[in-house]
Amino acid sequence: MFRITHLAAAVDARARAIAAGLSISELRALLRGDKPGERPNPRYRAHVISFLLHIRPRTYPLASTWFTHTFRLGFFTTFFFVVEVLTGIVLMIYYVPTPDQAYASIVRLITRVPFGELLRDVHRLAGEGMVACAFLHMLRTYVTASYKGARSFTWLTGVALLAITLGLAFSGYLLPWDQLAYWAVTIGTSMAAAMPWIGKELNTLLRGGPNIGADGLLRFYQLHVIALPLAALLLLGAHYYKVARGHGLSLPAHIEEGDLPPAERAAATRRIDFIPDLLAHEVFLASLGGLALIALALFVYDAPLERHANPQRTPLETAAPWFFLWVQGLLKLGDKAWMGIGVPLAAFGLLAALPYLDRNPSRLARRRPLALGLGALGVAALIVLTYLGTPGYGVHLPAAVAIGQAMAPEEGIGPLRMVPFDDLPLGVFAAEGTDEAALPASFASVLSDLRRRLAEADARGALPQARGLIIVEEWQADLKRITLRITWTTEPAGETQAEARQVYTRVFYIHRQRSGHD
Amino acid sequence: MELSLSRLLSHLPLLARIQLNRREVLSYAWLGALGALGVAAIDAGLKFALPRAAPGKLGGVFDLGPLANLPTADMPPLSRPDGRFWLVTTPQGLIAVQNVCTHLDCLCNWDEQARQFVCPCHGSRFSAEGSRLDGPAPRALDRLVVQLVDAHGALVAETDPHTGAPLPTPGSPDSQTLADDAAMASEEDEQPAESIAPELFVRVDTGRKIIMATSS
């Protein structure tokens, strides 16, 4: 009898040592939703003696946890960061950061390694989610004016975290060493060169030489897996600690400042415990987020992988990642030093200085029309610039090349590659005058698509008397060679000389067992 | 007990007013030394990380074969992606135009329809001679030095590296100077200047980049 109680006490002591002072019966009380069984409350003490819990507040005023106040955007930013760290560490097992092996290691990862493609998709998707949530979190903080007074330093760490998040996304972009990566980073580092005084050095420092090569890839890899994550972790700690020990989550402005009946205010500011209520809520949100990530990565989202990087050829329609389209839009507007560096730096400078510029003490929306108006203007500018940054705007491909890109793009799939292998009949097919009834439906529709595009370009005067051909040849067993040929005259409509015709040709190959990536 | 240093400092009126004591002065001294050490460490770090490779790795001389085999002015220019340039034949002579867009280093493509160079990234357009027509690029495409050599590899003529003007070839309107050069070169071989024009070969020196004036 004596021994059993002795043993029970020893087990309990072990449990307390591991579970931040919570005994086994206390842990069970948490799961049952019971009130704390000991005094002083061991659930509060856990926030003092546990490292992980000490950066979380022990209680929250109820209104600060309303979903419509925070939308859990900060939580999801951190959640995505954790997902990035975990999946990133696993991906490092197979990734090789050298130009001759990087691309092959990704191909191997997504074709040969069980769950490899899923992991890569989740990593990329969560990275984009982190950028989106960080931005929206900042927007929410701006709209609810939660950057004022004691929170100004927290806002500053948040601005730095947004910059680091963008840096993480950008540095990860180069690692697959495909065309998209190589040229997006060439543009990005070339922008850095436009910086006054330090630009040239910064450019060479990042690229590791005059052009991006083995040195540059290694540098971006190092930034992506060590330097930037460490900086993010440090700042994230400061960001969280200020919330936990400094000022807490902000209340909705109308609760903090509004003219509320005392009973309503008391109900809204009633404090609820982090353990177990909010902790359980966060576990639920994380599970939901994890499930959504995996489902999207499995069924909807494919991390892009273009062709192997070719330093001798810039692909048509080079696109920045969506969260940098606004910079690409700025670049199309003017000088790279002013637009590419000056405006983004000024925007970040304004964001950082915001708590010191905005001296209006009120947080109520109706008392800060100027701040909200400027904010709406900023978001509108961002949307317009993003639109300007899309590849179609501002870059005019030659008409024939544009049709070639639309039918069978250099990167990606396009309608011509979508035709099933067995539906590609051998032979020469003119866009006009082919008996489409005799052809497989999918191929016939591509042919009529081509005819429509040619007629449209002809009508525009871009391709006078345009004619199109699709030639399908059996090249090897299970391999077909497709030739798309467009010819037109340079003369205005009228006389037709065979020798004056211009020719545009695009050739590619389709294998019977092509994968979805092609 | 008072050190002479602190007594000396106390004679300076400003320092006397803010009342530095000995410990504070020494603290500033070692903090300053630490700061200087930090700056030196940053400098050392930059020296460590800045690549030492000479700029312009492509810097070699590219052989483009006999002059007679080059595309004529109405054909697309000769593309050498490995050297990042095109050789453009113009009525005035030969120009080696770098294909690196002066905006953000994308490689331009030749648009045969418009006879222009088009940057696929942000839509800058350049004429066949490389001068800026449209788009965000700040200046004309850079040029490289074109060289004409004879069968023995002796230099007959090359692009003026200051102006980057087209290098005249026999048959082009400005070819008088070239003919003189060729004549001089052939004199060294003790051949009469009136003999059949010697066969010329074209080379491009990618190590010598000519940045064109912004106005062009």
Chai-1 contact restraints between the chains, C-beta under 6 A:
chainA,res_idxA,chainB,res_idxB,connection_type,confidence,min_distance_angstrom,max_distance_angstrom,comment,restraint_id
A,T186,B,D105,contact,1.0,0.0,6.0,A-B,restraint_1
A,I187,B,L104,contact,1.0,0.0,6.0,A-B,restraint_2
A,S190,B,L104,contact,1.0,0.0,6.0,A-B,restraint_3
A,S190,B,D105,contact,1.0,0.0,6.0,A-B,restraint_4
A,L205,B,A49,contact,1.0,0.0,6.0,A-B,restraint_5
A,L205,B,L50,contact,1.0,0.0,6.0,A-B,restraint_6
A,G208,B,P51,contact,1.0,0.0,6.0,A-B,restraint_7
A,G209,B,P51,contact,1.0,0.0,6.0,A-B,restraint_8
A,G209,B,A53,contact,1.0,0.0,6.0,A-B,restraint_9
A,P210,B,P55,contact,1.0,0.0,6.0,A-B,restraint_10
A,D215,B,P51,contact,1.0,0.0,6.0,A-B,restraint_11
A,Q312,B,P81,contact,1.0,0.0,6.0,A-B,restraint_12
A,T314,B,C106,contact,1.0,0.0,6.0,A-B,restraint_13
A,T314,B,L107,contact,1.0,0.0,6.0,A-B,restraint_14
A,T314,B,P120,contact,1.0,0.0,6.0,A-B,restraint_15
A,L316,B,P120,contact,1.0,0.0,6.0,A-B,restraint_16
A,T318,B,P120,contact,1.0,0.0,6.0,A-B,restraint_17
A,T318,B,C121,contact,1.0,0.0,6.0,A-B,restraint_18
A,L331,B,H122,contact,1.0,0.0,6.0,A-B,restraint_19
A,K332,B,H122,contact,1.0,0.0,6.0,A-B,restraint_20
A,G394,B,G123,contact,1.0,0.0,6.0,A-B,restraint_21
A,V395,B,G123,contact,1.0,0.0,6.0,A-B,restraint_22
A,P398,B,D111,contact,1.0,0.0,6.0,A-B,restraint_23
A,P398,B,Q113,contact,1.0,0.0,6.0,A-B,restraint_24
